[in-house]
Amino acid sequence: MRRALNYKHLHYFWAVARAGGVTRAAEKLHLTPQTLSGQLKQLEESIGVLLFTPVGKRLQLTEAGRVAYSYADEMFSLAAELGEALKALPAGRALSFRVGVADAVPKSVAHRLIAPAQQLADPIRLLCREGKLENLLAELALHRLDCVLSIRPAPSGLSLRSYSHTLGSSPIGLYGPRALQLPDLAFPHCLHGQPLLLPSEDSPVREQLMEWFEEQRVVPHVVGEFDDTALMKTFARAGAGVFPAPIAIRGEIDHVYDGLLLGLAGGIKESYYAISSERRASHPGVRAMIDAAADALANP
């Protein structure tokens, strides 16, 4: 009869599988290799299957070991998430909500998405960081952020555990400064040969826009590319050229950047994601964002 699973032994197995060997894992666990090997042997005896097989000087997971590792990895990753969630609970002070905002996300869209978290019954202290998506995801992996706002889901193949929660999307319009003189042609043909400002090549919207222009047989003159969409709109306000932006912020573009909506860019939409290290978002700020995202992205 098999004995009940010893979770301490399972944790040792998980550590060895992650480290790639007993010696490395023993160093991290502050155990001797002999002690750790003995614990692994006890685990294999208790479950009645071999988890590792020696290949030269290395240990390789057996088929049973790979199955056990997938379960153990999920278990201990969830345990780490639980620890972080418990640390985040307020203890006589406002709960911190640490949000990374990728620089490609329009500032006003980020504000709309984050604002519901500040309307919770329990007070929240908001901490925002802006930067490149890759850098913010590294901060997320180190539990220095609770979530990251992005216009694209987390890239596949990352070594860090991350989950992309879809918040919604907004159609893309093309706007022009009121002072810009366009030819008396129907949209989008009035943009042929006109100065155009674009987001950087990292933006998924950019490629779609260029394909759409090609379909319409319109060739604008690209005069600027920007990582920061707020900077792009500032240049447009000064008369630098036509620019794309979500319809969700049409009111802001009209009043702040003196931009006129020329027309919609076909069916192109910009999507928004909250990337967290949790499959099920436990932080109340992240949950508030997800629950209110549809209203936040509604057209003005």
N, C-alpha and C positions, 0 to 999 in steps of 0.2 A: 504494500500500500504506500502510495506516494505521500510525502509529508507536505504540509502547507508551504507555499512559496515564501521564502525569506527575502523581504524587500531590500534588506541591507546587502545581501549577496547579489541581488538583481542590480543594485546600484553599482556594485563593483564590476559586474559583467559589462554594464553600459559604459562605465569609465574606460575599461580595457578596450572595448570595441571602438570607442571614440578616439582613444589615444593611439590605437594601432599596435599595442603590445603591452605586456605585463609590466616591463621595467618603467616605461614612461608613465603608465597609469599609477604605478606604485609611488613614484615621485610626487605626483600631484595629490595623491591620497595620503601621503606621509605614512606609508606602510612599506614593509620589506617585500620584495618580489615573492619570497617563499610564502609569506602570510597570504598575499593576494592570490597566488596560485592555489593555495589550500582552500580559500573561500570559493573560488570558481569551481573547484572539484566538488565541493559540498553542494553547490547549486546544481551542477549537472547530475549528481547522484539523486538529489531530491526530486528533480523533474523527469529523470530517466532518459535523457537524451544528451548527446554531445553537442556543445555550442561552438567549440573551436576545433580546428584540425591544424596540426603543424605543417607549414610549408617552408622547408629550409629552416631559417632562424626566426621566421615570422609565424604569427597565428592568423589563420583565415577562418572567417565565419562559415559554419556549415549552413545547410538550408534551414535547419531548425534555429540556428543562431541568428540568421537574417530575419526570420519571423519574430523571434524574441526581441531582437534589437529594435525593430519597428515599433513594437508595443512599448518597450522600455523608453525609447526616445520620446514617444508621445507622452508617457506618464511623467517623466522627469522634466520635460519642457513645460507641461501644464503646472507642475509643482512650482517651477520657477516663476511662471505667470501669477500663480496664487500668491507667492511671496511678494511680488511687486505690487499686486492689487491691494494686499493688506498694508503694505508700507504707505500706499497712497491715501489711506483713510485718514481723515482729519483728526487731530488730537488737540482740540481746543483752538484750532486755527483753520484758515481757509484751505481747502483742498487745492493743490497745485495741478494745473493742467498745462502740460508742456507740449506745444505743437510746433512741428517743423513745417514751414511753408516753402515748397519748391519755388524757385524764382520765376518759373514760367506761369505760375498761377496768378491771375489778375488780383491785385490787392483788394479791390472791392468785393470780388467773389470770395476771397478768403475770409474777409470780414463777415459777409453774409452767412457763410457756412459755420464759422466759429461762434458767432453771436449767440445762438441758442444755448450754448454751454454756460454763458454768463447770466442766463435767466433762470437757472435752476434754483430750487428752494434753498439749498445749502450753498453758501458763497464759494466762489472759485477764484483762485489767483491765477491769472493767465500769464504764461510765459511763452512768447513766440520767438522762433528763430527762422531766419530765411537763408537759403543757400541752394547749392546744387543738390539734386535728388540723391545722387550717390553718397554725398557727404552726410546728408540727413538720415539716410538709411543706416549708415554706420553708427550714428548717434542713437538711432532706434535700437539697434542690435545691442548696444551697451546699456540700454534701459535709461538713457538720458532724455528720451522723448517718449511721450505717450502715444503719439501718432504723427504721421506725416501727410500733409495735403499735397496732391500731385495731379497733373493732367494725364498721367499714364499709370497703369498698375505697376507694382514692383516687378522689375525685370526677372525673367525666369533664369534659373541656374545660379542664383545667389546662394552663398553658403549660410546666410542668416535665415532664420525662420520668420516669415512675414506673410500677412494676409491682407489682400486688397479689398476693401469694402466700397462698392460702387455707390456714389452719392447722387449721381444724375448727370445731366448734360444740358448744354444750351446751344441753340443754333448760332452759327457764325455769320455776322454781317460785315460788310465792307463800308467803312466810313471815310469821309473826306473832310478836311478843314473847310469851313465856309468860304474862306478867301481863295481856295483853289479853283481855277477856271478850267472846267471840263468841257470837251466838245459837245455839241448839241446832238448826242446820239443816245439811243436806248441803252440802259444798263444790261449787261456789263461791257458793251462795246465802247462805251464812253471812256473806259479805263485803258484802252489800247494805247500804248506808248506813254502812259502817264506814270509819274513817280510813285513807287510802291514801297512801303515799309513792311517788313516781315519779321515774325519770330524766328529764333535761331533754328538750325537744322535739327535740333533735338525735339522740336515740337511736332507732334503727330499731325497737327492742323496744317503746317506748312506744306508738306508733301501733297496732301489732299487739295490744297488751294492751287498749287502749280498744275496738278492734273486737271482740275476743273477749268483753269484758264486755257489750257491746251484744248480741252473739249470745246470750249466756246470760241476758239480761234482768236483769243485775246492775248496780246503779249505786252504786259506792263513793263516798266523800266524799274528794276529793283535798285533802290538807292540806299537802303539801310537794312541791317539785320540786328536783332536785339535779343539778349537773354531775358532782360527785364522788360515786361510788357508796359509797365508804368513809364519807363523811359521812352519806349516806342511811341506812346500816346503823347508824351510831352513834345517830342520832335514833330509829331503830326500837328499839334496845336500851333506850332510855330510855322506851319505851312510846308513841311518837308514832303508830305505825300499822303496818299491813301493808305489805310491800314485795316487789318482784320481785328475784330473783337467780338465777344459774346453778346448776343441780344439781351441777356440778363442784365447787362450794365449799360444799356442804351441811354438811360436817363443821366447817368454820371457822365458819359461821353458828351452828351449834349450840353450839360450845364458846366462841367469842369473843363473839358477839353475843346469845347466849341466845335464838336464834330457832328456832321450831318450823315445820317444813315442813307447810303446810296442804294443798297439792296442786299438780299441774302445771297450767300455764296453757295448756291445749289442746296443740297441736303447735308452740307458739312456741319458737324457739331463738335464742340469741345466737351470732353467728359472729365469728371472730377472723381478722385478716389481718396479715401482715408486709409492709409496703410498703417497697420498695427502689428505688433508681435503676437497678438492673440487671435485665435480663430473666432472666438466669441468675445466681442468687445466688452470688457468689464468696467472700464473707467466711465463714470457718469457723463463726463464731458464728451467722450467719443460717441456714446450712445445718443446723447442729445443732438449731436451733429447729424448722425445717421437718420434719426427719426424726423428731423426738421428740414432735411436737405431738399426735398421736393418743393416745399414752399419757398425756401431760400433762393432756389434757382428759377423760380417762376418769372416769366417775362414781366417787366415793369409796366 
